[in-house]
Amino acid sequence: QVQLVESGGGLVQAGGSLRLTCAASGSVRSINIMGWFRQAPGKQRELVATITSGRSTNYADSVKGRFTISRDGAKNTVYLQMNSLKPEDTAVYYCNIILIGGMNYWGKGTLVTVSS
């Protein structure tokens, strides 16, 4: 059993910053890809950023230059530093991991609200 626990969401004014953290625990073996997705009200879940075990990163165009994803392999933790936040970044942010072998796990989400 794998558990993902996200933290760091909250209410912030436009232009502000937040740092999301996701810690994986349980039967975690060889995490391949760690990532963040988000889902705004009335919209589909979308990719925000991913990072591989080799530290290669991928970002949605809408967050490039503002968000930074990183990971701590020893702690099985992934971070999302979000700067210059905009009201359109308001969403529930979900952590996702894919293990070597393909098993895929999701966190329960953390709400980020950006006020204008």
C-alpha positions in Angstrom: 0.0 0.0 0.0 1.3 3.4 -1.0 0.2 6.7 0.6 0.7 10.1 -0.8 0.2 13.1 1.5 0.2 16.6 0.1 0.6 19.8 2.1 1.3 23.5 1.5 -1.9 24.6 -0.2 -3.8 27.7 1.0 -5.0 31.1 0.1 -2.6 33.6 -1.4 -2.9 36.9 -3.2 -2.0 37.2 -6.9 1.7 37.6 -7.3 2.4 35.6 -4.2 4.1 32.2 -3.7 3.4 28.8 -2.2 5.3 25.6 -1.9 3.6 22.3 -2.2 5.0 19.1 -0.7 4.1 15.5 -1.4 5.5 12.7 0.7 5.2 9.1 -0.4 5.2 6.3 2.2 4.3 2.7 2.5 5.4 0.1 -0.1 7.3 2.5 -2.2 9.9 0.9 -4.4 11.9 2.7 -7.0 9.8 5.7 -7.9 10.2 6.6 -11.6 8.2 9.7 -12.2 6.8 12.2 -9.7 4.5 14.9 -10.7 1.8 17.4 -9.9 -1.6 17.8 -11.6 -4.4 20.2 -11.0 -8.1 20.4 -11.5 -10.0 23.7 -11.4 -13.7 23.9 -10.9 -15.6 22.7 -14.0 -12.4 21.7 -15.8 -10.5 18.5 -16.4 -7.5 17.5 -14.5 -4.3 18.7 -16.2 -0.6 18.2 -15.9 1.3 20.9 -14.1 4.8 19.4 -13.9 6.7 16.1 -13.7 10.2 15.1 -12.8 11.9 11.8 -13.5 14.3 9.8 -11.4 17.0 11.3 -13.6 15.8 14.8 -12.6 14.4 15.6 -16.1 11.5 18.0 -15.8 8.5 18.8 -17.9 6.1 21.7 -17.4 2.8 22.9 -18.7 3.2 26.0 -20.9 1.0 27.9 -18.5 3.4 27.5 -15.6 6.8 27.6 -17.3 9.1 30.2 -15.7 6.8 30.5 -12.6 6.7 27.0 -11.1 9.7 24.7 -10.2 9.4 21.0 -9.5 12.0 19.2 -7.5 12.4 15.9 -5.6 14.3 14.4 -2.7 14.9 10.7 -3.5 16.0 9.8 0.0 12.7 11.1 1.4 10.4 10.0 -1.5 9.2 13.6 -1.6 8.3 15.9 -4.4 8.0 19.7 -4.2 6.3 22.3 -6.3 7.5 25.9 -5.8 4.9 28.2 -7.2 5.8 31.9 -7.8 4.0 34.8 -9.4 0.7 33.0 -8.8 -2.3 34.1 -10.8 -6.1 33.7 -10.1 -6.2 31.1 -12.9 -3.8 28.9 -10.9 -6.7 28.3 -8.5 -7.3 24.6 -8.3 -7.0 21.4 -6.3 -3.4 20.2 -6.8 -2.8 16.5 -6.9 0.5 14.6 -6.4 1.1 11.6 -8.7 3.8 9.0 -8.7 4.6 6.2 -11.1 6.8 3.4 -9.9 9.2 1.5 -12.1 6.9 -1.3 -13.3 4.1 1.1 -14.0 2.1 1.3 -10.7 0.4 4.7 -10.5 -0.7 6.4 -7.3 -2.5 9.7 -6.5 -2.8 11.9 -3.5 -6.1 13.3 -2.2 -5.2 16.8 -3.3 -4.6 20.2 -1.7 -6.5 23.3 -2.5 -4.7 26.4 -3.8 -6.7 29.6 -4.0 -5.3 32.7 -5.6 -7.2 35.9 -5.0 -7.1 38.9 -7.4 
